[in-house]
Amino acid sequence: MNNQSSIVIITGATSGFGAAMARNYAAAGAKIVAIGRNQKKLIELQNEIGEKCACLDLDVADMDAIKISLDSLPAEFSKPTILINNAGLSVGNAIVPKQEINDWNRMVDTNIRGVLNMTHAVLPGMVQRNFGDVINISSIASSIAYPGGNVYGASKAFVKQFTLNLRADLIGKNIRAICIEPGTARTGFASVRLGSEEAASNFYKQPNLLEAQDVADIALFCTSLPRRVNINMLEVMPISQSFSFPAMAVDMPIVS
């Protein structure tokens, strides 16, 4: 890949994986279209990267806003070669009977509808130009169920399967579809899920977790390979994390 001619759209670019990816690709010579909902952080990112970065303050669940914003991009940013659907969140960790429906809808809007909206808006141009890469950020939660993971895990399973189906639909095209599934990483993710910075800080006290830079390096690696190589799916976990044992109900009455 010629990074000097790459134009990379990154959703959820104001922090965590997204911000690290923006810096990584910019350092490699690419132009960046950073999308997020925190205008202050977008401005900070743009000031850091410089003229190679264009920022769009929008909600990926709003298809009309996406179309208007993408159409407003300067010509030098208007033909993206890489789309990274990174925006995602987990809200709450309650089990199904106690989870708020608004939290479920919020996760579906961002984790599923956001991926669909951005892909629908950007992919036709890639097909027309017969060139491009789509990276979807899923999670190990797509295949490892755990109490409280309900809609978040299901939404990430959707992302994984959608990526594989993109590969099927894009057969014969010079467009790659890549799914990256990180395990526990030290980002701002937990503060949203757990509802406080303090709870997130306690959660991240575990040593040897993934860092945002690790996932950013993986994304750059996947798109830097020869175009004959498509990384369909890449699952990555910190060395300190393993697969959980089945949860057993210790106080459940005997049933027949």
Backbone hydrogen bonds, N-H to C=O, Kabsch-Sander energy under -0.5 kcal/mol:
donor,donor_aa,acceptor,acceptor_aa,energy
3,N,1,M,-1.1
5,S,2,N,-1.5
6,S,3,N,-1.1
8,V,31,K,-2.9
9,I,7,I,-0.6
9,I,82,I,-3.0
10,I,8,V,-0.5
10,I,33,V,-2.6
11,T,84,I,-2.2
12,G,35,I,-0.6
13,A,35,I,-2.7
15,S,12,G,-0.6
18,G,12,G,-0.5
18,G,15,S,-0.8
19,A,15,S,-1.4
20,A,16,G,-2.1
21,M,17,F,-2.7
22,A,18,G,-2.3
23,R,19,A,-2.1
24,N,20,A,-2.3
25,Y,21,M,-2.9
26,A,22,A,-2.1
27,A,23,R,-2.3
28,A,24,N,-1.3
29,G,26,A,-1.4
30,A,25,Y,-2.6
31,K,6,S,-2.8
32,I,52,K,-3.2
33,V,8,V,-3.1
34,A,32,I,-0.6
34,A,54,A,-2.7
35,I,10,I,-2.8
35,I,33,V,-0.5
36,G,56,L,-1.9
39,Q,37,R,-0.8
42,L,38,N,-2.2
43,I,39,Q,-2.4
44,E,40,K,-2.1
45,L,41,K,-2.4
46,Q,42,L,-2.6
47,N,43,I,-2.6
48,E,44,E,-1.9
49,I,45,L,-2.6
50,G,46,Q,-2.9
53,C,50,G,-1.9
54,A,32,I,-3.1
56,L,34,A,-2.8
58,L,36,G,-1.6
58,L,56,L,-1.0
60,V,58,L,-0.6
62,D,59,D,-2.2
63,M,61,A,-0.9
66,I,62,D,-1.9
67,K,63,M,-2.3
68,I,64,D,-2.2
69,S,65,A,-2.6
70,L,66,I,-2.9
71,D,67,K,-2.1
72,S,68,I,-1.0
73,L,70,L,-1.1
77,F,74,P,-2.3
78,S,75,A,-1.3
81,T,7,I,-2.4
82,I,7,I,-2.1
83,L,133,D,-2.7
84,I,9,I,-3.1
85,N,83,L,-0.6
85,N,135,I,-2.7
86,N,84,I,-1.5
92,G,90,S,-0.6
92,G,193,R,-0.9
98,K,95,I,-1.8
99,Q,95,I,-0.9
99,Q,96,V,-1.0
104,W,100,E,-1.8
105,N,101,I,-2.6
106,R,102,N,-2.1
107,M,103,D,-2.1
108,V,104,W,-2.4
109,D,105,N,-2.7
110,T,106,R,-1.9
111,N,107,M,-2.7
112,I,107,M,-0.5
112,I,108,V,-1.6
113,R,108,V,-2.7
114,G,109,D,-1.2
116,L,112,I,-2.4
117,N,113,R,-3.0
118,M,114,G,-2.3
119,T,115,V,-2.2
120,H,116,L,-2.7
121,A,117,N,-1.8
122,V,118,M,-2.2
123,L,119,T,-2.5
125,G,122,V,-0.7
126,M,122,V,-1.2
127,V,123,L,-2.6
128,Q,124,P,-2.5
129,R,125,G,-2.1
130,N,126,M,-1.0
131,F,126,M,-2.0
132,G,174,N,-1.2
133,D,81,T,-2.0
134,V,176,R,-2.8
135,I,83,L,-3.2
136,N,134,V,-0.5
136,N,178,I,-3.0
137,I,85,N,-2.4
138,S,136,N,-0.8
138,S,180,I,-2.7
140,I,182,P,-1.9
142,S,139,S,-2.0
143,S,140,I,-1.6
144,I,140,I,-1.6
145,A,143,S,-0.6
149,G,146,Y,-2.4
153,G,149,G,-3.4
154,A,150,N,-2.1
155,S,151,V,-2.7
156,K,152,Y,-2.0
157,A,153,G,-1.8
158,F,154,A,-1.8
159,V,155,S,-1.8
160,K,156,K,-2.1
161,Q,157,A,-2.4
162,F,158,F,-3.0
163,T,159,V,-2.1
164,L,160,K,-2.0
165,N,161,Q,-2.2
166,L,162,F,-2.0
167,R,163,T,-2.0
168,A,164,L,-1.7
169,D,165,N,-2.4
170,L,166,L,-2.2
171,I,168,A,-0.9
173,K,170,L,-2.5
175,I,173,K,-1.1
176,R,132,G,-2.2
178,I,134,V,-3.0
179,C,231,I,-0.5
179,C,232,N,-1.4
180,I,136,N,-2.2
180,I,178,I,-0.5
181,E,234,L,-3.2
183,G,236,V,-1.5
186,R,210,L,-3.2
187,T,185,A,-1.4
191,S,188,G,-0.5
192,V,188,G,-1.0
192,V,189,F,-0.7
193,R,189,F,-1.8
194,L,190,A,-3.2
195,G,191,S,-0.9
200,A,196,S,-1.8
201,S,197,E,-2.6
202,N,198,E,-2.1
203,F,199,A,-2.0
204,Y,200,A,-2.1
205,K,202,N,-1.1
206,Q,203,F,-0.7
210,L,184,T,-2.0
212,A,186,R,-0.6
214,D,211,E,-0.9
215,V,211,E,-1.2
216,A,212,A,-2.1
217,D,213,Q,-2.4
218,I,214,D,-1.8
219,A,215,V,-2.3
220,L,216,A,-2.1
221,F,217,D,-2.2
222,C,218,I,-2.4
223,T,219,A,-1.8
224,S,220,L,-1.0
224,S,221,F,-0.7
225,L,221,F,-0.8
229,V,226,P,-2.5
230,N,228,R,-0.5
231,I,229,V,-0.5
232,N,230,N,-1.2
234,L,179,C,-2.6
236,V,181,E,-2.5
240,S,208,N,-0.9
241,Q,238,P,-2.0
250,V,248,M,-0.7
